[in-house]
Amino acid sequence: MKFRPLHDRVLVRRVDEEETTAGGIIIPDTAQEKPMEGTVLAIGPGARDEQGKLVPMDVEVGDRVLFGKWSGNEVTIDGDELSIMKESDIMGVIEGAQTQRKKAA
């Protein structure tokens, strides 16, 4: 299924965190915190300002982003658990951590 977010919304796949600590202790799924890092899979065209002009998005597909722990709405698309959030929920882009697809371009 193809999904296109509307306005200033962003589709993000959360990055899986490690299941063990530095000391080798395995953390069960129920005790793990939700990751606050993810990869942008799709973006909308952007929001409109007061004059009706389209304001382009600051993030791009493939960017690795940092967002709040409880940001966005969780959805399941084609069996993948993803998050849809507004661009304003994203705190920043992690430089140098872009996906392989972006490096090849």
VEXKOLRO-759133 format. One record per residue: x, y, z of N, C-alpha, C in turn; residue number from 1; residue in three letters. Coordinates in Angstrom, 3 decimals. Layout:
! VEXKOLRO-759133
- X / Y / Z / X / Y / Z / X / Y / Z / NUM / ALA
...
//
This chain:
! VEXKOLRO-759133
- 0.848 / -1.177 / 0.000 / 0.000 / 0.000 / 0.000 / 0.890 / 1.236 / 0.000 / 1 / MET
- 0.502 / 2.218 / -0.760 / 1.237 / 3.478 / -0.801 / 0.496 / 4.479 / 0.086 / 2 / LYS
- 1.252 / 5.222 / 0.904 / 0.655 / 6.175 / 1.831 / 1.305 / 7.537 / 1.635 / 3 / PHE
- 0.484 / 8.579 / 1.523 / 0.982 / 9.950 / 1.382 / 0.362 / 10.809 / 2.476 / 4 / ARG
- 1.180 / 11.300 / 3.412 / 0.652 / 12.165 / 4.472 / 0.140 / 13.486 / 3.897 / 5 / PRO
- -0.823 / 14.073 / 4.574 / -1.373 / 15.361 / 4.158 / -0.729 / 16.499 / 4.941 / 6 / LEU
- -0.743 / 17.675 / 4.354 / -0.273 / 18.923 / 4.958 / 1.149 / 18.791 / 5.513 / 7 / HIS
- 1.333 / 19.068 / 6.811 / 2.682 / 19.044 / 7.391 / 2.895 / 17.791 / 8.246 / 8 / ASP
- 2.285 / 16.689 / 7.826 / 2.454 / 15.437 / 8.567 / 3.595 / 14.606 / 7.973 / 9 / ARG
- 4.167 / 13.751 / 8.837 / 5.334 / 12.951 / 8.480 / 5.074 / 11.510 / 8.929 / 10 / VAL
- 5.414 / 10.542 / 8.082 / 5.320 / 9.123 / 8.430 / 6.702 / 8.652 / 8.849 / 11 / LEU
- 6.806 / 8.098 / 10.065 / 8.101 / 7.740 / 10.651 / 8.091 / 6.290 / 11.112 / 12 / VAL
- 9.178 / 5.578 / 10.844 / 9.385 / 4.244 / 11.417 / 10.356 / 4.395 / 12.567 / 13 / ARG
- 9.908 / 4.014 / 13.765 / 10.782 / 4.106 / 14.935 / 11.946 / 3.138 / 14.785 / 14 / ARG
- 13.117 / 3.556 / 15.251 / 14.311 / 2.732 / 15.215 / 14.280 / 1.802 / 16.419 / 15 / VAL
- 14.517 / 0.521 / 16.194 / 14.539 / -0.444 / 17.304 / 15.767 / -0.212 / 18.152 / 16 / ASP
- 15.551 / -0.141 / 19.473 / 16.674 / 0.018 / 20.393 / 17.205 / -1.355 / 20.764 / 17 / GLU
- 18.421 / -1.396 / 21.275 / 19.026 / -2.651 / 21.670 / 18.266 / -3.258 / 22.834 / 18 / GLU
- 18.196 / -4.594 / 22.857 / 17.452 / -5.301 / 23.886 / 18.326 / -5.711 / 25.065 / 19 / GLU
- 19.629 / -5.392 / 25.011 / 20.508 / -5.724 / 26.126 / 21.240 / -4.470 / 26.581 / 20 / THR
- 21.607 / -4.464 / 27.848 / 22.365 / -3.337 / 28.384 / 23.844 / -3.563 / 28.120 / 21 / THR
- 24.659 / -2.589 / 28.459 / 26.103 / -2.709 / 28.270 / 26.669 / -3.856 / 29.102 / 22 / ALA
- 26.021 / -4.183 / 30.218 / 26.473 / -5.273 / 31.082 / 25.959 / -6.634 / 30.646 / 23 / GLY
- 25.166 / -6.681 / 29.562 / 24.672 / -7.944 / 29.043 / 23.314 / -8.357 / 29.569 / 24 / GLY
- 22.642 / -7.504 / 30.329 / 21.321 / -7.831 / 30.866 / 20.284 / -7.655 / 29.757 / 25 / ILE
- 19.461 / -8.672 / 29.556 / 18.425 / -8.620 / 28.523 / 17.204 / -7.911 / 29.094 / 26 / ILE
- 16.715 / -6.907 / 28.357 / 15.559 / -6.121 / 28.790 / 14.318 / -6.671 / 28.078 / 27 / ILE
- 13.289 / -7.108 / 28.807 / 12.082 / -7.620 / 28.150 / 11.339 / -6.500 / 27.429 / 28 / PRO
- 10.543 / -6.877 / 26.416 / 9.794 / -5.897 / 25.628 / 8.903 / -5.016 / 26.482 / 29 / ASP
- 8.317 / -5.572 / 27.531 / 7.389 / -4.808 / 28.364 / 8.087 / -3.724 / 29.170 / 30 / THR
- 9.394 / -3.876 / 29.416 / 10.138 / -2.900 / 30.212 / 10.873 / -1.880 / 29.353 / 31 / ALA
- 10.909 / -2.098 / 28.047 / 11.632 / -1.170 / 27.174 / 10.819 / 0.098 / 26.948 / 32 / GLN
- 11.535 / 1.203 / 26.848 / 10.872 / 2.465 / 26.529 / 10.710 / 2.579 / 25.027 / 33 / GLU
- 9.726 / 3.364 / 24.617 / 9.532 / 3.587 / 23.195 / 10.710 / 4.396 / 22.664 / 34 / LYS
- 11.264 / 4.006 / 21.526 / 12.374 / 4.778 / 20.978 / 11.921 / 6.177 / 20.561 / 35 / PRO
- 12.827 / 7.135 / 20.676 / 12.517 / 8.515 / 20.309 / 13.247 / 8.912 / 19.032 / 36 / MET
- 13.730 / 7.916 / 18.310 / 14.449 / 8.124 / 17.063 / 13.733 / 7.362 / 15.971 / 37 / GLU
- 13.755 / 7.900 / 14.760 / 13.114 / 7.195 / 13.665 / 13.607 / 7.675 / 12.320 / 38 / GLY
- 13.163 / 6.966 / 11.294 / 13.503 / 7.294 / 9.914 / 12.249 / 7.777 / 9.212 / 39 / THR
- 12.345 / 8.890 / 8.500 / 11.209 / 9.458 / 7.774 / 10.959 / 8.613 / 6.526 / 40 / VAL
- 9.726 / 8.102 / 6.399 / 9.362 / 7.277 / 5.252 / 8.593 / 8.057 / 4.193 / 41 / LEU
- 7.788 / 9.037 / 4.623 / 6.996 / 9.839 / 3.691 / 6.684 / 11.174 / 4.343 / 42 / ALA
- 6.545 / 12.204 / 3.518 / 6.203 / 13.536 / 4.017 / 5.068 / 14.119 / 3.191 / 43 / ILE
- 4.314 / 15.010 / 3.804 / 3.271 / 15.724 / 3.091 / 3.866 / 16.910 / 2.343 / 44 / GLY
- 3.043 / 17.635 / 1.605 / 3.545 / 18.767 / 0.820 / 3.950 / 19.968 / 1.664 / 45 / PRO
- 3.447 / 20.078 / 2.891 / 3.767 / 21.205 / 3.762 / 2.511 / 21.914 / 4.219 / 46 / GLY
- 2.678 / 22.805 / 5.175 / 1.554 / 23.568 / 5.713 / 1.350 / 24.838 / 4.885 / 47 / ALA
- 0.236 / 25.473 / 5.092 / -0.046 / 26.751 / 4.420 / 0.043 / 27.878 / 5.437 / 48 / ARG
- 0.626 / 29.004 / 5.020 / 0.713 / 30.159 / 5.915 / -0.582 / 30.973 / 5.841 / 49 / ASP
- -0.614 / 32.129 / 6.493 / -1.831 / 32.939 / 6.540 / -2.253 / 33.485 / 5.184 / 50 / GLU
- -1.301 / 33.627 / 4.280 / -1.628 / 34.109 / 2.933 / -2.004 / 32.964 / 1.989 / 51 / GLN
- -1.948 / 31.736 / 2.471 / -2.306 / 30.582 / 1.649 / -1.139 / 29.989 / 0.877 / 52 / GLY
- 0.062 / 30.531 / 1.076 / 1.229 / 30.002 / 0.380 / 1.710 / 28.722 / 1.060 / 53 / LYS
- 2.194 / 27.793 / 0.267 / 2.690 / 26.526 / 0.777 / 4.081 / 26.710 / 1.385 / 54 / LEU
- 4.237 / 26.309 / 2.642 / 5.524 / 26.377 / 3.334 / 6.155 / 24.986 / 3.226 / 55 / VAL
- 7.285 / 24.848 / 2.514 / 7.880 / 23.517 / 2.318 / 8.373 / 22.909 / 3.629 / 56 / PRO
- 8.476 / 21.589 / 3.628 / 8.907 / 20.846 / 4.811 / 10.424 / 20.975 / 4.987 / 57 / MET
- 10.873 / 20.936 / 6.257 / 12.300 / 20.982 / 6.563 / 12.936 / 19.602 / 6.553 / 58 / ASP
- 12.122 / 18.551 / 6.706 / 12.658 / 17.186 / 6.690 / 12.437 / 16.561 / 5.325 / 59 / VAL
- 13.240 / 15.543 / 5.018 / 13.124 / 14.839 / 3.745 / 12.992 / 13.350 / 4.018 / 60 / GLU
- 12.490 / 12.622 / 3.038 / 12.409 / 11.172 / 3.149 / 13.821 / 10.623 / 3.323 / 61 / VAL
- 13.995 / 9.737 / 4.292 / 15.298 / 9.146 / 4.570 / 16.035 / 9.792 / 5.725 / 62 / GLY
- 15.587 / 10.970 / 6.185 / 16.235 / 11.635 / 7.323 / 16.030 / 10.817 / 8.591 / 63 / ASP
- 17.044 / 10.806 / 9.450 / 16.945 / 10.199 / 10.780 / 16.587 / 11.336 / 11.722 / 64 / ARG
- 15.456 / 11.216 / 12.428 / 14.946 / 12.322 / 13.238 / 14.792 / 11.919 / 14.695 / 65 / VAL
- 14.760 / 12.939 / 15.544 / 14.555 / 12.780 / 16.982 / 13.249 / 13.481 / 17.324 / 66 / LEU
- 12.379 / 12.798 / 18.090 / 11.081 / 13.382 / 18.426 / 10.725 / 13.015 / 19.859 / 67 / PHE
- 9.672 / 13.610 / 20.371 / 9.240 / 13.372 / 21.735 / 8.755 / 11.944 / 21.946 / 68 / GLY
- 8.862 / 11.461 / 23.173 / 8.515 / 10.079 / 23.493 / 7.069 / 9.741 / 23.138 / 69 / LYS
- 6.161 / 10.655 / 23.347 / 4.747 / 10.379 / 23.102 / 4.218 / 11.102 / 21.867 / 70 / TRP
- 5.087 / 11.483 / 20.959 / 4.686 / 12.209 / 19.750 / 3.992 / 11.288 / 18.754 / 71 / SER
- 3.063 / 11.850 / 18.041 / 2.436 / 11.159 / 16.921 / 1.388 / 10.141 / 17.311 / 72 / GLY
- 0.775 / 9.591 / 16.272 / -0.231 / 8.542 / 16.414 / 0.321 / 7.273 / 15.795 / 73 / ASN
- 0.209 / 6.176 / 16.511 / 0.719 / 4.909 / 15.994 / -0.315 / 4.274 / 15.084 / 74 / GLU
- 0.144 / 3.801 / 13.922 / -0.708 / 3.142 / 12.946 / 0.016 / 1.894 / 12.441 / 75 / VAL
- -0.755 / 0.965 / 11.882 / -0.172 / -0.218 / 11.263 / -0.521 / -0.179 / 9.785 / 76 / THR
- 0.506 / -0.155 / 8.946 / 0.325 / -0.140 / 7.494 / 1.103 / -1.316 / 6.929 / 77 / ILE
- 0.407 / -2.220 / 6.245 / 1.009 / -3.430 / 5.676 / 1.805 / -4.215 / 6.710 / 78 / ASP
- 1.305 / -4.284 / 7.933 / 1.956 / -5.056 / 8.985 / 3.080 / -4.341 / 9.701 / 79 / GLY
- 3.465 / -3.137 / 9.260 / 4.521 / -2.359 / 9.909 / 3.899 / -1.376 / 10.892 / 80 / ASP
- 4.474 / -1.312 / 12.101 / 4.018 / -0.334 / 13.081 / 4.766 / 0.970 / 12.845 / 81 / GLU
- 4.036 / 2.019 / 12.470 / 4.612 / 3.309 / 12.108 / 3.952 / 4.409 / 12.930 / 82 / LEU
- 4.512 / 5.606 / 12.870 / 3.944 / 6.764 / 13.557 / 3.704 / 7.877 / 12.551 / 83 / SER
- 2.572 / 8.538 / 12.701 / 2.267 / 9.725 / 11.903 / 2.270 / 10.903 / 12.864 / 84 / ILE
- 3.079 / 11.906 / 12.541 / 3.168 / 13.071 / 13.420 / 3.302 / 14.342 / 12.593 / 85 / MET
- 3.023 / 15.454 / 13.226 / 3.232 / 16.748 / 12.567 / 4.719 / 17.061 / 12.568 / 86 / LYS
- 5.138 / 17.827 / 11.604 / 6.544 / 18.205 / 11.521 / 6.988 / 18.946 / 12.781 / 87 / GLU
- 6.095 / 19.677 / 13.408 / 6.448 / 20.427 / 14.619 / 6.746 / 19.509 / 15.805 / 88 / SER
- 6.317 / 18.234 / 15.751 / 6.635 / 17.267 / 16.808 / 8.082 / 16.789 / 16.722 / 89 / ASP
- 8.708 / 16.979 / 15.574 / 10.088 / 16.545 / 15.376 / 11.011 / 17.611 / 15.954 / 90 / ILE
- 11.934 / 17.171 / 16.823 / 12.840 / 18.120 / 17.482 / 14.057 / 18.429 / 16.616 / 91 / MET
- 14.457 / 17.497 / 15.750 / 15.609 / 17.764 / 14.909 / 15.988 / 16.571 / 14.069 / 92 / GLY
- 16.885 / 16.828 / 13.118 / 17.416 / 15.795 / 12.227 / 18.794 / 15.406 / 12.737 / 93 / VAL
- 19.054 / 14.111 / 12.824 / 20.355 / 13.617 / 13.259 / 21.247 / 13.567 / 12.031 / 94 / ILE
- 22.221 / 14.452 / 11.975 / 23.113 / 14.550 / 10.820 / 24.061 / 13.355 / 10.768 / 95 / GLU
- 24.374 / 12.906 / 9.567 / 25.316 / 11.817 / 9.396 / 24.721 / 10.454 / 9.654 / 96 / GLY
- 23.419 / 10.371 / 9.892 / 22.777 / 9.088 / 10.174 / 21.680 / 8.802 / 9.157 / 97 / ALA
- 21.858 / 9.272 / 7.936 / 20.842 / 9.062 / 6.921 / 20.930 / 7.656 / 6.366 / 98 / GLN
- 19.843 / 7.196 / 5.807 / 19.756 / 5.829 / 5.329 / 20.617 / 5.630 / 4.080 / 99 / THR
- 20.851 / 4.389 / 3.740 / 21.660 / 4.035 / 2.575 / 21.069 / 4.597 / 1.293 / 100 / GLN
- 19.737 / 4.651 / 1.212 / 19.075 / 5.146 / 0.005 / 19.476 / 6.591 / -0.274 / 101 / ARG
- 19.546 / 7.394 / 0.780 / 19.889 / 8.797 / 0.601 / 21.360 / 8.972 / 0.224 / 102 / LYS
- 22.245 / 8.102 / 0.780 / 23.663 / 8.190 / 0.471 / 23.922 / 7.883 / -0.998 / 103 / LYS
- 23.141 / 6.982 / -1.571 / 23.346 / 6.576 / -2.957 / 22.933 / 7.683 / -3.921 / 104 / ALA
- 22.027 / 8.553 / -3.494 / 21.520 / 9.611 / -4.390 / 22.531 / 10.708 / -4.643 / 105 / ALA
//
